[in-house]
């Protein structure tokens, strides 16, 4: 058991869907690596691999040290660094090490690989559908397709944006950005890079979000600097800790706007601001919760119900633990109550099997809107969950990435809370 753990402050995913992460799980007496895989014809597969005991040990060592239990989600970035999120007191990501073996899953005669191949092992070309797994590190192509940027928190109450143009220079950065834009388009938005250095990107399809293959990054050294490791403060329970800091030109655009030491405060957002999401605003204060209560009398219209759905998806993405989500809302008449109930029942059914349990009632919500949880925080919401302006188009990537959406004017107050 090693006593040095590296806190990773570089690029890492946040608020991801279940199909966008690897996991260590317990199967038939052993810990194995698994994924959650959605097929194009509506099936969900749960392939596992027993061939990566060294990787399992790396992940479990971090998980046990910081959370007390083995198993759970992890990611592998384009440098083959294994990133392990820990929802314990630190609430951070740790570098478990580097893993050079390829993760490939065999399932019912099909091969699920993060390399540029389809399910039958045939090579694919840029612009083809991406049939590989979705775990990957998220990056943002700027509008106009001339630059790539990321944001991260280098220290408490500080957010930093890093642009590829400031690392490589305008001309070289524009060349890389144009390469992505050839497939993704010049409108910009989110794309992903996996441990095979393969790039894929979401796009709106006829039946939801599809993924398209962009290509492979052939020259990692010249384009994407690897995060370096710097010494830092000691972690809880370890004799020494280091920090992996990222000078990388790419990282998540949905950087959390709060630091690990949560505080009572008010956040004021002006009309038209971008860069916010439910994860950045609520995630840190709800992480580790087992009971969450949402009071909002305006979960009525379809877009408001979708907002609540997205909130539940954010909670679901926090891990495999059981969470009770209770909604108190309001209906003006019996017909409206039946319409809302039908949609909330559908959401309740969708959460089954994830460990997230939804209950709702049509009382206890008059005008004020707030969230409480057993983490000891109350979040007062001036606009409830309805904080985003309507999207300008139904085909924009802001539909799948809240941080790209323009906000309405609102404020949120975070208070310490003790249930009476």
C-alpha positions as CSV (number, residue, x, y, z in Angstrom):
1,X,0.0,0.0,0.0
2,X,1.6,3.2,-1.1
3,X,1.4,6.3,1.1
4,X,1.8,9.0,-1.7
5,X,-1.3,10.0,-3.5
6,X,-1.4,12.5,-6.3
7,X,-4.2,15.0,-6.4
8,X,-5.0,15.6,-10.0
9,X,-5.9,19.3,-10.8
10,X,-5.7,19.0,-14.6
11,X,-8.4,18.2,-17.1
12,X,-11.0,15.8,-15.9
13,X,-14.7,15.0,-16.6
14,X,-17.5,16.3,-14.5
15,X,-21.3,15.5,-14.4
16,X,-21.0,12.7,-17.0
17,X,-23.6,10.2,-18.1
18,X,-23.2,6.6,-17.0
19,X,-21.9,5.5,-20.4
20,X,-19.1,8.1,-20.2
21,X,-17.0,6.4,-17.5
22,X,-15.2,3.2,-16.6
23,X,-16.0,1.5,-13.4
24,X,-14.5,-1.2,-11.1
25,X,-17.3,-3.5,-10.0
26,X,-17.6,-6.7,-8.0
27,X,-18.6,-9.7,-10.1
28,X,-18.7,-13.4,-9.0
29,X,-16.2,-12.8,-6.1
30,X,-13.8,-10.7,-8.1
31,X,-13.3,-7.0,-9.0
32,X,-13.4,-6.4,-12.7
33,X,-13.5,-3.4,-15.1
34,X,-16.9,-2.7,-16.7
35,X,-18.7,-0.1,-18.8
36,X,-22.3,0.9,-19.5
37,X,-22.9,0.7,-23.2
38,X,-25.9,1.9,-25.2
39,X,-26.5,0.4,-28.6
40,X,-28.1,2.2,-31.6
41,X,-31.1,-0.1,-31.4
42,X,-32.0,0.7,-27.8
43,X,-30.3,-2.0,-25.9
44,X,-28.0,-1.4,-22.9
45,X,-25.0,-3.7,-22.5
46,X,-23.0,-4.3,-19.4
47,X,-19.7,-5.8,-20.7
48,X,-16.8,-6.5,-18.3
49,X,-13.2,-7.5,-18.6
50,X,-11.2,-9.7,-16.1
51,X,-7.9,-8.9,-17.8
52,X,-6.9,-5.8,-15.9
53,X,-6.1,-6.8,-12.3
54,X,-3.3,-4.3,-12.1
55,X,-5.7,-1.5,-13.1
56,X,-8.3,-2.7,-10.6
57,X,-5.7,-2.7,-7.9
58,X,-4.6,0.9,-8.8
59,X,-8.2,2.2,-8.7
60,X,-9.2,0.3,-5.5
61,X,-6.1,1.5,-3.6
62,X,-7.2,5.1,-4.1
63,X,-10.8,4.4,-3.5
64,X,-10.2,2.5,-0.2
65,X,-7.8,5.2,1.1
66,X,-10.1,8.2,0.5
67,X,-13.6,6.6,0.7
68,X,-13.1,3.4,2.7
69,X,-14.6,1.2,0.0
70,X,-13.3,-0.4,-3.2
71,X,-15.0,-0.1,-6.6
72,X,-16.5,2.8,-8.5
73,X,-15.9,5.1,-11.4
74,X,-12.5,6.1,-13.0
75,X,-11.2,7.6,-16.2
76,X,-8.1,7.3,-18.3
77,X,-6.9,10.4,-20.1
78,X,-5.0,10.7,-23.4
79,X,-1.7,10.4,-21.5
80,X,-2.8,7.0,-20.1
81,X,-3.1,8.6,-16.6
82,X,-5.7,6.9,-14.5
83,X,-7.9,9.5,-12.8
84,X,-10.0,8.4,-9.8
85,X,-12.8,10.6,-8.4
86,X,-13.3,10.4,-4.6
87,X,-16.5,11.6,-3.1
88,X,-15.0,11.7,0.4
89,X,-14.0,14.7,2.5
90,X,-11.6,15.9,-0.1
91,X,-14.1,15.5,-3.0
92,X,-11.4,15.5,-5.6
93,X,-9.7,13.5,-8.3
94,X,-6.5,11.5,-7.6
95,X,-3.9,10.1,-10.0
96,X,-3.7,6.4,-9.5
97,X,-0.8,6.0,-12.0
98,X,-0.4,5.3,-15.6
99,X,-1.8,2.2,-17.4
100,X,-0.6,1.3,-20.9
101,X,-2.7,-1.8,-21.6
102,X,-5.7,-1.3,-23.9
103,X,-9.2,-1.6,-22.5
104,X,-11.2,-3.7,-24.9
105,X,-14.5,-5.4,-24.1
106,X,-15.9,-8.5,-25.9
107,X,-19.7,-8.9,-25.7
108,X,-21.9,-11.3,-27.6
109,X,-19.4,-11.5,-30.5
110,X,-18.8,-7.8,-30.7
111,X,-15.7,-5.9,-29.8
112,X,-16.1,-2.6,-27.9
113,X,-12.8,-0.6,-28.2
114,X,-11.8,3.0,-27.8
115,X,-9.6,2.6,-31.0
116,X,-10.9,3.7,-34.4
117,X,-12.8,0.5,-35.2
118,X,-16.5,-0.5,-35.4
119,X,-18.1,-3.3,-33.3
120,X,-16.9,-5.8,-35.9
121,X,-13.3,-4.6,-35.7
122,X,-13.4,-2.8,-39.1
123,X,-11.5,0.5,-39.3
124,X,-13.5,3.7,-39.3
125,X,-12.7,7.1,-40.9
126,X,-13.3,10.7,-39.8
127,X,-16.9,11.5,-40.1
128,X,-18.1,8.0,-39.5
129,X,-20.3,7.1,-36.6
130,X,-18.3,6.5,-33.4
131,X,-19.3,3.1,-32.0
132,X,-16.6,2.9,-29.3
133,X,-17.3,3.5,-25.6
134,X,-17.8,7.1,-24.5
135,X,-15.3,7.5,-21.6
136,X,-13.1,10.4,-22.7
137,X,-11.7,13.8,-21.6
138,X,-13.9,16.7,-22.6
139,X,-12.6,19.7,-24.5
140,X,-14.2,22.8,-26.1
141,X,-13.7,24.1,-29.6
142,X,-14.3,27.8,-29.6
143,X,-17.0,29.4,-31.8
144,X,-15.5,30.0,-35.2
145,X,-13.3,26.9,-34.9
146,X,-10.0,28.8,-34.4
147,X,-9.0,27.9,-30.9
148,X,-9.5,25.4,-28.1
149,X,-9.7,26.2,-24.4
150,X,-10.4,24.8,-21.0
151,X,-11.0,26.2,-17.5
152,X,-9.9,24.9,-14.1
153,X,-9.5,26.1,-10.5
154,X,-5.8,26.5,-9.6
155,X,-6.6,27.6,-6.1
156,X,-9.6,28.5,-3.9
157,X,-12.0,31.1,-5.5
158,X,-10.0,31.3,-8.6
159,X,-10.9,30.1,-12.1
160,X,-8.4,30.1,-14.9
161,X,-9.0,29.8,-18.6
162,X,-6.2,28.3,-20.7
163,X,-6.3,28.6,-24.4
164,X,-4.3,26.5,-26.8
165,X,-3.3,29.7,-28.7
166,X,-1.4,30.9,-25.7
167,X,0.6,27.7,-25.4
168,X,1.3,26.9,-29.1
169,X,0.8,30.3,-30.6
170,X,-2.2,31.5,-32.7
171,X,-1.2,29.8,-36.0
172,X,-0.4,26.4,-34.6
173,X,-3.5,26.4,-32.3
174,X,-5.7,27.4,-35.3
175,X,-4.3,24.4,-37.2
176,X,-5.3,22.0,-34.5
177,X,-8.7,23.7,-34.1
178,X,-9.4,23.5,-37.8
179,X,-8.6,19.8,-37.8
180,X,-11.4,19.3,-35.2
181,X,-13.7,21.7,-37.0
182,X,-13.5,19.8,-40.3
183,X,-15.7,17.2,-38.7
184,X,-17.4,19.0,-35.9
185,X,-18.1,22.3,-37.7
186,X,-17.1,25.9,-37.0
187,X,-19.9,26.5,-34.5
188,X,-17.7,25.0,-31.8
189,X,-18.6,23.0,-28.7
190,X,-17.7,19.9,-26.8
191,X,-15.5,17.1,-28.1
192,X,-13.7,14.2,-26.3
193,X,-10.3,12.6,-26.4
194,X,-9.8,9.1,-25.0
195,X,-6.7,7.0,-23.9
196,X,-6.1,5.9,-27.5
197,X,-5.7,9.6,-28.5
198,X,-8.9,9.1,-30.5
199,X,-11.2,12.1,-30.8
200,X,-15.0,11.9,-31.0
201,X,-17.7,14.5,-30.7
202,X,-21.5,14.6,-30.0
203,X,-24.0,15.9,-32.5
204,X,-27.8,16.0,-32.5
205,X,-29.3,13.1,-34.4
206,X,-32.9,12.1,-35.3
207,X,-33.3,10.2,-32.0
208,X,-31.1,12.1,-29.6
209,X,-27.4,12.6,-29.4
210,X,-25.1,10.7,-31.8
211,X,-21.3,10.5,-31.7
212,X,-19.0,11.1,-34.7
213,X,-15.4,10.1,-35.1
214,X,-13.1,13.1,-35.7
215,X,-9.7,11.4,-35.9
216,X,-6.5,10.5,-34.0
217,X,-4.1,12.9,-32.4
218,X,-0.8,11.8,-34.0
219,X,1.6,14.2,-32.2
220,X,0.8,14.4,-28.5
221,X,4.1,16.0,-27.6
222,X,3.7,19.1,-29.8
223,X,0.0,19.6,-29.3
224,X,-1.0,18.5,-25.8
225,X,1.5,19.0,-22.9
226,X,1.2,16.3,-20.3
227,X,0.3,17.4,-16.8
228,X,3.3,17.7,-14.5
229,X,3.4,16.8,-10.8
230,X,4.2,19.4,-8.2
231,X,4.4,18.9,-4.4
232,X,1.6,20.2,-2.3
233,X,0.0,19.8,1.1
234,X,-0.6,16.5,2.8
235,X,-3.8,14.7,2.1
236,X,-6.0,13.3,4.9
237,X,-4.5,10.1,6.1
238,X,-1.4,10.1,3.8
239,X,2.1,11.0,4.8
240,X,2.7,13.0,1.7
241,X,0.7,14.3,-1.3
242,X,1.5,15.7,-4.6
243,X,-0.6,17.7,-7.1
244,X,-0.8,16.9,-10.8
245,X,-1.2,20.3,-12.5
246,X,-2.2,20.6,-16.1
247,X,-0.5,22.9,-18.5
248,X,-2.5,21.1,-21.1
249,X,-4.1,23.1,-23.9
250,X,-7.3,21.1,-23.4
251,X,-9.7,20.5,-20.6
252,X,-13.3,20.6,-19.5
253,X,-15.3,23.7,-20.3
254,X,-17.6,23.0,-17.4
255,X,-15.2,23.8,-14.7
256,X,-16.6,23.9,-11.2
257,X,-16.8,27.5,-9.9
258,X,-16.4,26.5,-6.2
259,X,-13.4,25.2,-4.4
260,X,-13.2,22.2,-2.1
261,X,-13.6,24.2,1.1
262,X,-17.3,25.1,0.8
263,X,-18.5,28.4,2.2
264,X,-21.6,30.4,2.9
265,X,-21.9,32.9,0.1
266,X,-24.2,34.4,-2.6
267,X,-23.5,34.0,-6.3
268,X,-24.9,36.7,-8.6
269,X,-25.1,35.9,-12.3
270,X,-26.0,38.6,-14.8
271,X,-28.2,38.2,-17.9
272,X,-26.3,36.5,-20.8
273,X,-23.4,35.1,-18.8
274,X,-22.2,31.6,-19.8
275,X,-20.0,29.0,-18.1
276,X,-22.5,27.8,-15.5
277,X,-24.1,24.4,-15.0
278,X,-26.1,22.5,-12.4
279,X,-22.9,20.6,-11.6
280,X,-20.8,23.8,-11.0
281,X,-23.5,25.5,-9.0
282,X,-25.0,22.6,-7.0
283,X,-22.7,19.6,-7.3
284,X,-20.1,20.5,-4.7
285,X,-22.8,21.2,-2.1
286,X,-24.7,18.0,-2.8
287,X,-21.8,15.6,-3.2
288,X,-22.2,12.7,-0.8
289,X,-25.9,13.4,-0.1
290,X,-28.3,10.6,0.6
291,X,-31.4,12.8,0.9
292,X,-32.1,15.8,-1.3
293,X,-35.2,17.9,-1.2
294,X,-36.2,20.4,-3.9
295,X,-38.9,22.9,-3.3
296,X,-40.0,24.7,-6.5
297,X,-43.7,25.5,-7.3
298,X,-42.8,26.1,-10.9
299,X,-42.0,22.6,-12.2
300,X,-44.9,22.8,-14.5
301,X,-44.0,23.6,-18.1
302,X,-42.2,21.1,-20.3
303,X,-38.9,23.0,-20.2
304,X,-39.2,23.3,-16.4
305,X,-39.7,19.5,-16.1
306,X,-36.7,19.0,-18.4
307,X,-34.7,21.3,-16.0
308,X,-35.6,19.0,-13.1
309,X,-34.7,16.0,-15.2
310,X,-31.3,17.5,-15.8
311,X,-30.9,18.1,-12.1
312,X,-31.7,14.5,-11.3
313,X,-29.2,13.4,-14.0
314,X,-26.5,15.5,-12.2
315,X,-27.3,13.8,-8.9
316,X,-27.2,10.4,-10.7
317,X,-23.8,11.1,-12.1
318,X,-22.3,11.6,-8.7
319,X,-21.9,7.9,-8.0
320,X,-23.5,4.6,-7.2
321,X,-24.8,5.3,-3.7
322,X,-28.5,5.4,-3.0
323,X,-30.0,8.9,-2.9
324,X,-33.6,9.9,-2.1
325,X,-34.7,12.9,-4.2
326,X,-38.0,14.6,-3.0
327,X,-39.7,17.3,-5.0
328,X,-42.4,19.6,-3.6
329,X,-44.1,21.5,-6.4
330,X,-47.5,22.9,-7.3
331,X,-50.3,22.6,-9.8
332,X,-53.1,25.1,-10.5
333,X,-55.8,22.4,-11.3
334,X,-56.4,18.7,-11.5
335,X,-55.7,18.5,-15.2
336,X,-52.3,20.2,-14.8
337,X,-51.5,17.9,-11.9
338,X,-52.2,14.8,-13.9
339,X,-50.1,16.1,-16.8
340,X,-47.1,16.9,-14.5
341,X,-47.5,13.6,-12.6
342,X,-47.3,11.6,-15.8
343,X,-44.0,13.2,-16.8
344,X,-42.5,12.9,-13.3
345,X,-43.6,9.2,-13.1
346,X,-41.6,8.6,-16.3
347,X,-38.6,10.3,-14.8
348,X,-39.1,8.2,-11.6
349,X,-39.1,5.0,-13.8
350,X,-36.0,6.2,-15.6
351,X,-34.1,6.5,-12.4
352,X,-34.9,3.0,-11.3
353,X,-31.8,0.8,-11.1
354,X,-29.5,3.7,-10.6
355,X,-29.9,3.9,-6.8
356,X,-31.7,7.3,-7.1
357,X,-35.3,7.3,-5.8
358,X,-37.7,10.1,-6.7
359,X,-40.8,11.0,-4.8
360,X,-43.0,14.1,-5.5
361,X,-45.9,15.8,-4.0
362,X,-48.1,18.8,-4.9
363,X,-48.0,20.8,-1.6
364,X,-45.4,22.5,0.6
365,X,-44.4,24.8,-2.3
366,X,-45.8,28.3,-2.4
367,X,-43.4,30.8,-3.9
368,X,-39.9,30.5,-2.5
369,X,-37.5,28.0,-4.2
370,X,-34.7,26.1,-2.4
371,X,-32.8,22.9,-2.1
372,X,-31.7,21.1,1.1
373,X,-29.8,17.9,1.7
374,X,-28.3,15.9,4.5
375,X,-24.9,17.4,3.7
376,X,-25.9,20.3,5.9
377,X,-26.5,22.9,3.2
378,X,-29.5,24.9,2.1
379,X,-29.4,26.5,-1.4
380,X,-31.8,29.4,-1.9
381,X,-32.8,29.9,-5.6
382,X,-34.1,33.2,-6.8
383,X,-35.3,31.6,-10.1
384,X,-35.4,27.9,-9.1
385,X,-33.9,25.6,-11.7
386,X,-35.0,27.9,-14.5
387,X,-31.7,29.7,-14.9
388,X,-31.0,29.3,-18.6
389,X,-32.2,31.3,-21.6
390,X,-34.0,29.3,-24.3
391,X,-31.5,27.8,-26.8
392,X,-31.3,29.7,-30.0
393,X,-31.5,26.5,-32.0
394,X,-32.6,22.9,-31.3
395,X,-29.4,21.7,-33.0
396,X,-26.8,23.5,-30.8
397,X,-24.5,21.8,-28.5
398,X,-25.7,23.8,-25.6
399,X,-28.5,21.2,-25.5
400,X,-26.0,18.7,-24.2
401,X,-23.6,21.1,-22.4
402,X,-25.1,23.5,-19.9
403,X,-21.9,25.6,-19.6
404,X,-22.4,26.7,-23.2
405,X,-25.9,28.1,-22.5
406,X,-26.6,31.8,-21.9
407,X,-28.0,32.4,-18.4
408,X,-30.9,34.4,-17.2
409,X,-30.2,36.9,-14.4
410,X,-30.4,35.1,-11.0
411,X,-28.7,34.7,-7.7
412,X,-28.1,31.7,-5.5
413,X,-27.4,31.8,-1.7
414,X,-25.6,29.0,0.1
415,X,-26.4,28.7,3.8
416,X,-25.4,26.1,6.4
417,X,-28.5,24.2,7.4
418,X,-29.6,22.1,10.4
419,X,-32.8,20.2,10.1
420,X,-35.2,21.1,12.8
